[in-house]
Amino acid sequence: MKEKIAVIGLGYVGLPVALAFAEKFPGTIGFDINTRRIDELSKGYDRTGESTAAELSSSIVFTADAELLREATFFVIAVPTPIDKANRPDLTPVRKASEFVGRVIQPGAVVVYESTVYPGVTEDICGPILESVSGLKQGVDFKLGYSPERINPGDKEHTLQRIVKVVSGEDAATLDRVATTYGAIIDAGVHRASSIMVAEAAKVIENTQRDLNIALMNELSRIFDLMGISTKDVLAAAGTKWNFLNFTPGLVGGHCIGVDPYYLTTRAEELGYQPEVILAGRRINDGMGAFVARKAVQFLAKSGVHLKNARVGVFGVTFKEDVPDIRNSRVPDIVFELQAYGITPMLHDPMVDAEEFHHEYKLQLSTEENMADLDMVIFAVPHHHYDKNDIISRLKPGGIMIDVKSVFDRATLPASVSYWSL
């Protein structure tokens, strides 16, 4: 059958999926409850910077009108799955999306979830919601599938089409249908998981593994800092071995790596198992912003600068370089810790909407002109926009450079500059 595709949620995950489907399935519906987002996309503007105006002009229907979804035979739900303040999974968006689809789904449709969840959510939570709202019978009138997203914002090499897509379905016929539909847009091919729960688990451990590897590097960097040796130099030496994994220390934020492990640990705890390694990694990574700030305070104190009068400039506030995404950024952790010591840092990021940032973190962004004559630079997110020589020039003579991602070569800095990096 020729599917009529509808993608629910047009963020970093949903939009590229919708655009890819629109190339092969003209008339694909891209749905989002954010009318501002729909209006911008309809006019060829993607505020995430991931899609061009030309790509947005494809044969896709952008809409916030749920009635149009009644035409769909193949739904893809790609809404956020965040955590709350207690680091517990917040399934509100995926529940709401399920209710939306439940109101419009027609017999014979398939609903595929791409949102990151713990094993069991698709069949035990989402399916019953769809069934209750629609009045249809799960497994009879409609079918469920799961295909974990693997979008990496800002990455132009590992795009949707170039990454193997894991697919799953509640039965063999549904798996065939899901695999065929995604196979039409994924050049790298699809991997058929043996069950929906296996596919859900595969997604949640991908980022858990990465989180733990970065946590190890962060712990090593703190140990090497006490020893007075460069973590960057140590990793360069260790990296000459063929099987040494290429991970580096840093702030771990965003909507995946810093979030997904909690989905797995929460479910494990519900089953009576207390995770140790995973949560230890989370504690290390969540504490790195405060650690960087305390190192900055130590350097300022040694330099004789009065903390309340210190001119500190923080460059970059997003969760990673070259993306405007501020969700779960750990840079504000640095700022809040500095404020606790009486320091009022100035913040700059050319990729961020100042109003959105203030709404999210209650912090103001500064203009580039104000970021000058600084006692200290905290180079937190090395966007390509930033020129290293320009950043250095903003320091006072004898100033301090805190290089979070270790992108500067110490030998290229003026001898008078005090330097520290993870």
C-alpha distance (Angstrom), angle and dihedral (degrees) to the residues before:
residue distance angle dihedral
M1 . . .
K2 3.80 . .
E3 3.78 105.9 .
K4 3.78 124.8 -137.2
I5 3.80 102.5 -144.4
A6 3.80 126.1 -149.4
V7 3.81 121.3 -178.4
I8 3.80 115.5 -160.6
G9 3.82 113.0 -153.1
L10 3.80 121.1 27.9
G11 3.78 103.5 -152.3
Y12 3.80 129.1 115.7
V13 3.81 90.2 -51.2
G14 3.78 105.6 33.2
L15 3.79 100.0 45.7
P16 3.82 98.3 58.2
V17 3.82 89.3 43.8
A18 3.80 91.3 51.3
L19 3.80 93.0 47.2
A20 3.79 92.1 48.7
F21 3.79 91.4 50.9
A22 3.82 91.2 46.8
E23 3.82 89.8 60.5
K24 3.80 91.4 59.1
F25 3.80 100.0 25.3
P26 3.84 108.6 41.9
G27 3.77 113.1 -150.0
T28 3.79 94.3 34.6
I29 3.80 109.4 166.5
G30 3.79 119.6 -128.0
F31 3.80 108.5 -163.1
D32 3.80 130.2 -171.6
I33 3.80 131.7 158.6
N34 3.82 89.3 -139.9
T35 3.80 102.1 94.0
R36 3.81 91.7 -170.4
R37 3.81 89.2 57.1
I38 3.80 91.2 49.1
D39 3.80 92.0 48.8
E40 3.81 92.2 50.3
L41 3.80 94.0 47.4
S42 3.80 91.1 47.6
K43 3.81 87.9 55.5
G44 3.80 92.6 49.6
Y45 3.79 99.1 -102.0
D46 3.81 124.1 126.3
R47 3.80 111.1 -173.2
T48 3.82 90.8 -160.7
G49 3.80 89.6 63.9
E50 3.81 90.9 -134.1
S51 3.82 97.7 112.1
T52 3.80 131.7 46.4
A53 3.80 127.6 -134.9
A54 3.81 89.0 -109.1
E55 3.79 91.4 55.0
L56 3.79 91.3 48.2
S57 3.80 91.4 53.8
S58 3.82 91.9 67.9
S59 3.79 122.6 116.5
I60 3.77 94.7 -75.4
V61 3.78 128.2 127.2
F62 3.81 112.6 -137.6
T63 3.79 111.9 -160.7
A64 3.79 147.0 153.8
D65 3.81 90.5 -161.9
A66 3.80 107.9 109.0
E67 3.81 91.8 -163.4
L68 3.80 90.2 72.9
L69 3.79 88.3 62.7
R70 3.81 90.5 71.4
E71 3.82 87.9 81.1
A72 3.81 92.7 60.6
T73 3.79 124.3 106.3
F74 3.82 96.2 176.1
F75 3.80 119.2 44.5
V76 3.81 124.1 -167.7
I77 3.81 115.0 -166.2
A78 3.80 111.8 -158.8
V79 3.79 105.9 163.7
P80 3.83 126.1 141.2
T81 3.79 121.1 -87.1
P82 3.82 104.0 -161.1
I83 3.79 132.0 170.8
D84 3.80 127.7 -115.6
K85 3.79 128.0 -123.7
A86 3.79 90.0 -82.5
N87 3.83 90.8 54.2
R88 3.80 91.6 -110.0
P89 3.82 120.9 139.7
D90 3.80 113.4 -92.0
L91 3.80 106.2 -151.7
T92 3.81 93.8 174.1
P93 3.84 95.6 110.9
V94 3.81 93.9 48.0
R95 3.81 91.3 45.8
K96 3.81 91.4 49.9
A97 3.82 91.3 47.3
S98 3.79 89.5 51.1
E99 3.80 89.8 52.4
F100 3.81 90.4 50.1
V101 3.78 92.2 52.1
G102 3.80 91.6 42.9
R103 3.80 89.9 61.6
V104 3.79 94.0 55.9
I105 3.80 107.9 25.8
Q106 3.79 116.9 122.1
P107 3.83 128.4 -153.3
G108 3.80 113.3 -80.8
A109 3.80 96.2 31.5
V110 3.80 127.6 132.3
V111 3.80 122.0 -142.8
V112 3.81 115.5 -156.9
Y113 3.79 121.2 -170.9
E114 3.81 121.0 -150.2
S115 3.80 97.5 171.6
T116 3.79 115.7 112.4
V117 3.82 110.1 -104.0
Y118 3.78 138.4 153.5
P119 3.81 117.7 -95.9
G120 3.79 111.6 -74.5
V121 3.80 100.6 28.3
T122 3.81 96.4 104.8
E123 3.79 95.6 52.4
D124 3.81 102.3 27.1
I125 3.82 100.7 40.1
C126 3.81 111.5 14.6
G127 3.80 97.7 40.7
P128 3.81 94.3 53.6
I129 3.82 90.8 48.2
L130 3.80 90.8 52.5
E131 3.79 89.9 47.0
S132 3.80 94.9 47.7
V133 3.81 96.3 47.6
S134 3.81 97.3 40.3
G135 3.78 99.2 40.0
L136 3.80 87.5 -134.6
K137 3.79 126.3 125.3
Q138 3.81 118.2 -108.1
G139 3.78 112.0 -127.8
V140 3.79 91.2 18.4
D141 3.82 110.6 48.5
F142 3.79 95.7 21.9
K143 3.81 135.6 12.1
L144 3.80 134.9 -141.1
G145 3.78 131.3 -133.6
Y146 3.78 137.5 171.1
S147 3.80 128.6 -151.6
P148 3.81 114.2 171.4
E149 3.78 116.9 -133.8
R150 3.80 118.4 -118.1
I151 3.79 100.3 -177.0
N152 3.80 115.2 148.0
P153 3.84 109.0 -163.5
G154 3.79 114.2 -131.2
D155 3.81 93.1 14.2
K156 3.81 110.7 122.8
E157 3.80 93.8 176.5
H158 3.80 102.8 52.8
T159 3.79 96.2 49.0
L160 3.80 127.0 163.6
Q161 3.79 94.0 -94.4
R162 3.83 93.6 48.9
I163 3.81 98.2 52.9
V164 3.80 122.4 80.3
K165 3.80 107.7 -109.3
V166 3.78 118.7 -136.2
V167 3.81 109.9 -143.1
S168 3.78 133.6 -177.0
G169 3.78 140.8 173.0
E170 3.76 137.7 -168.4
D171 3.82 91.3 -113.0
A172 3.79 139.0 11.0
A173 3.81 95.5 -93.5
T174 3.80 92.2 50.0
L175 3.79 91.4 47.3
D176 3.81 89.5 53.8
R177 3.78 90.8 49.9
V178 3.79 94.2 47.7
A179 3.82 92.3 44.9
T180 3.81 92.4 48.9
T181 3.80 93.3 48.6
Y182 3.79 95.7 48.0
G183 3.79 90.8 38.8
A184 3.78 88.2 64.8
I185 3.82 91.4 65.5
I186 3.82 104.9 28.6
D187 3.81 112.9 83.3
A188 3.81 91.8 -173.5
G189 3.79 91.3 58.5
V190 3.79 133.4 -123.9
H191 3.79 133.8 -80.1
R192 3.80 114.3 -143.3
A193 3.79 109.1 -139.9
S194 3.79 116.1 -150.0
S195 3.80 92.7 -122.9
I196 3.79 143.0 -1.3
M197 3.81 90.8 -105.1
V198 3.81 91.1 53.6
A199 3.81 90.2 52.7
E200 3.82 91.3 47.8
A201 3.81 90.8 49.7
A202 3.81 92.6 47.2
K203 3.78 90.7 56.8
V204 3.77 96.6 47.7
I205 3.82 94.3 49.8
E206 3.81 94.9 48.7
N207 3.79 91.7 72.1
T208 3.80 93.8 32.6
Q209 3.80 89.0 60.8
R210 3.80 91.4 49.3
D211 3.80 91.6 46.3
L212 3.80 91.3 54.4
N213 3.79 93.9 48.1
I214 3.80 91.1 51.9
A215 3.80 90.0 45.8
L216 3.81 89.1 56.4
M217 3.81 90.2 52.0
N218 3.80 90.6 48.1
E219 3.79 91.9 51.3
L220 3.79 90.8 47.3
S221 3.80 90.7 50.3
R222 3.80 90.5 54.9
I223 3.80 91.1 49.4
F224 3.81 92.7 47.5
D225 3.80 89.6 47.6
L226 3.81 88.7 59.2
M227 3.80 88.6 49.5
G228 3.78 92.3 50.1
I229 3.81 96.3 -121.8
S230 3.80 130.4 124.2
T231 3.80 116.2 -102.1
K232 3.79 89.0 -157.4
D233 3.81 90.7 56.7
V234 3.80 92.1 46.2
L235 3.82 92.4 51.3
A236 3.81 91.4 47.0
A237 3.79 89.6 54.8
A238 3.81 95.3 43.6
G239 3.80 90.8 45.4
T240 3.80 91.3 67.8
K241 3.82 87.8 79.0
W242 3.80 111.8 91.9
N243 3.80 96.9 -128.0
F244 3.81 100.2 40.6
L245 3.82 108.4 120.3
N246 3.79 116.1 -122.8
F247 3.80 103.7 -126.1
T248 3.80 126.6 137.9
P249 3.81 134.5 -163.9
G250 3.79 120.8 -100.3
L251 3.78 148.9 116.4
V252 3.81 112.4 -49.8
G253 3.79 112.5 -150.1
G254 3.76 138.9 125.2
H255 3.76 130.8 94.5
C256 3.83 97.8 -67.2
I257 3.80 121.7 33.9
G258 3.80 95.4 36.9
V259 3.81 93.1 43.6
D260 3.81 112.1 33.2
P261 3.83 96.9 68.5
Y262 3.80 89.8 62.2
Y263 3.82 90.1 58.3
L264 3.78 89.6 57.8
T265 3.81 96.8 42.0
T266 3.81 93.1 47.6
R267 3.78 91.8 54.7
A268 3.81 91.0 44.7
E269 3.80 90.6 53.6
E270 3.80 90.5 49.6
L271 3.80 87.5 55.8
G272 3.80 91.5 51.7
Y273 3.80 99.4 -100.6
Q274 3.79 120.2 122.5
P275 3.83 109.4 -148.7
E276 3.79 113.5 -141.9
V277 3.80 111.0 172.2
I278 3.82 95.6 42.6
L279 3.80 94.8 49.5
A280 3.80 91.9 43.7
G281 3.80 88.5 56.8
R282 3.79 90.6 48.9
R283 3.80 92.0 51.7
I284 3.79 91.7 51.5
N285 3.80 94.3 48.0
D286 3.79 95.1 43.4
G287 3.80 89.5 53.3
M288 3.79 97.9 53.0
G289 3.80 96.8 89.5
A290 3.79 91.8 57.0
F291 3.81 90.0 45.0
V292 3.82 91.7 54.7
A293 3.81 90.6 48.0
R294 3.80 93.0 51.1
K295 3.81 90.6 50.9
A296 3.79 88.3 51.3
V297 3.81 90.8 51.9
Q298 3.81 91.0 50.4
F299 3.80 91.0 53.3
L300 3.80 92.4 48.3
A301 3.80 91.2 49.2
K302 3.80 91.9 50.7
S303 3.80 91.0 49.4
G304 3.79 91.3 56.1
V305 3.81 95.2 -118.7
H306 3.79 113.3 146.5
L307 3.79 104.7 -119.0
K308 3.81 96.5 -136.2
N309 3.80 90.4 52.8
A310 3.80 96.9 42.1
R311 3.79 116.4 125.6
V312 3.79 103.1 -142.1
G313 3.79 122.0 174.5
V314 3.80 121.5 -162.9
F315 3.80 113.2 -160.4
G316 3.80 116.5 -158.0
V317 3.82 125.2 16.1
T318 3.82 104.6 -175.2
F319 3.79 122.4 104.2
K320 3.82 92.1 -106.5
E321 3.78 139.9 3.5
D322 3.81 123.7 -74.8
V323 3.80 96.9 11.2
P324 3.82 127.8 96.8
D325 3.81 93.0 -141.7
I326 3.82 112.5 125.3
R327 3.82 97.5 174.1
N328 3.79 111.3 131.8
S329 3.80 91.8 -9.9
R330 3.78 111.3 172.5
V331 3.81 94.5 -153.0
P332 3.82 90.7 88.8
D333 3.83 86.4 59.8
I334 3.82 87.1 65.2
V335 3.79 91.1 48.2
F336 3.80 95.9 48.4
E337 3.81 91.6 48.9
L338 3.82 90.8 50.1
Q339 3.79 89.9 50.0
A340 3.80 89.2 53.6
Y341 3.83 86.6 62.0
G342 3.81 92.0 50.8
I343 3.81 95.6 -100.2
T344 3.81 119.0 135.4
P345 3.81 105.6 -159.2
M346 3.79 124.5 -164.3
L347 3.80 116.5 -127.8
H348 3.78 130.1 -151.0
D349 3.79 134.5 179.7
P350 3.83 123.9 156.4
M351 3.82 92.9 -159.5
V352 3.79 99.3 54.7
D353 3.79 131.6 90.2
A354 3.81 103.0 -125.4
E355 3.82 94.2 -148.7
E356 3.79 92.7 50.1
F357 3.80 91.3 48.1
H358 3.80 92.1 49.7
H359 3.79 91.2 47.8
E360 3.80 91.6 51.3
Y361 3.82 101.0 41.4
K362 3.83 106.2 11.8
L363 3.81 88.3 -122.2
Q364 3.80 128.5 128.7
L365 3.78 125.5 -132.7
S366 3.80 119.3 -136.1
T367 3.78 129.2 -140.9
E368 3.79 119.3 -104.7
E369 3.80 89.8 -115.0
N370 3.81 91.5 62.0
M371 3.79 92.1 53.2
A372 3.80 94.9 86.3
D373 3.80 140.9 101.7
L374 3.80 88.9 33.1
D375 3.78 128.0 176.5
M376 3.78 88.1 -155.5
V377 3.79 139.4 15.2
I378 3.78 118.7 -156.4
F379 3.78 103.9 -164.2
A380 3.79 97.6 -162.2
V381 3.81 105.8 159.0
P382 3.83 117.2 25.4
H383 3.79 101.1 -148.1
H384 3.80 112.9 -178.6
H385 3.81 86.1 -119.3
Y386 3.78 89.3 74.6
D387 3.80 119.3 85.4
K388 3.79 111.2 -149.8
N389 3.78 94.6 -142.8
D390 3.79 90.0 51.3
I391 3.80 90.9 50.8
I392 3.82 91.0 51.4
S393 3.81 91.4 48.4
R394 3.79 90.2 60.4
L395 3.81 91.4 66.6
K396 3.78 123.3 92.9
P397 3.81 115.2 -120.6
G398 3.77 106.0 -77.9
G399 3.80 91.7 19.2
I400 3.79 127.7 151.6
M401 3.81 127.5 -107.8
I402 3.82 117.7 -157.9
D403 3.80 104.0 -169.6
V404 3.81 105.4 -169.7
K405 3.82 96.9 -177.3
S406 3.82 96.2 35.6
V407 3.80 93.9 -121.7
F408 3.81 96.9 142.0
D409 3.78 123.8 82.6
R410 3.79 105.2 -131.1
A411 3.80 90.6 -145.8
T412 3.82 90.9 62.7
L413 3.79 94.8 55.5
P414 3.82 122.2 92.6
A415 3.80 110.9 -91.3
S416 3.81 90.5 -120.4
V417 3.82 92.8 60.6
S418 3.80 117.2 97.9
Y419 3.79 109.1 -138.8
W420 3.81 134.9 -160.9
S421 3.79 133.3 165.7
L422 3.78 139.3 170.1
